[in-house]
């Protein structure tokens, strides 16, 4: 069963949260002027974490 299990099944985007705190992500968004212009379902802070997770797990793909 372990061979069939994907890494993304065992960990989630939440593992990035301790290293990339809300304050840090907000600071980077402010410095790069990358904050929201309109508020949507996925705020800029979460978009950053999602992008980091996608980059870290590029070979894993994602389940729809």
N, C-alpha and C positions, 0 to 999 in steps of 0.2 A: 504494500500500500504506500509506503514512503516514496517509492520510485515514481508513483503516479501523482503524488502530491506536488503542487507547484509552490514555489517560495511565496508568491503573492497570496496563496491560501493560508499561509501560516503567519504572515505579518500584514500590517495595514499602514496606511498613510500616517496613522497615529504615532508610529515609531519615530517619525521626523519631528514631531512637536516638541520634545524636550530639547533637541539641538537647535531648532529654528523656532524660537519663542515668538509669541505674537508681537512683542515689543521690537524684536530684531527685524522681523518681516515688515512691520509698519515703518520702521526707520529706513530700511532699504527702499521700500515703496515711496516714501517721502523724498528721499535723496534722488531717486531716479524719476520722480514725478509720474509714477505708475499706479496711482491710486484710482479708485473708481470714479468715473464721470457720471454713471448711473448705477443704481443699486440693483443687482440681479440676484439669482439664486446662488451663484458661486462668487462670493466676495473676493477681492484681490488677494487677500491673505491666504485663502484656501487655494486659489489658483496657483500661487507660488508653490505651495506644498504639493499640489497635484503635479505640477510641472517637474519638480524635483523628483518625485516618486516615479514619474514616467521615464525620466532620464536614468535613474538608478536601476530600473528594472526593464530596460529596453528589450532584453532578450526573452523576458517572461511573457510579453504580450498582456492582454487583459481579457477577462471574460465579459461578455455582453449581458 
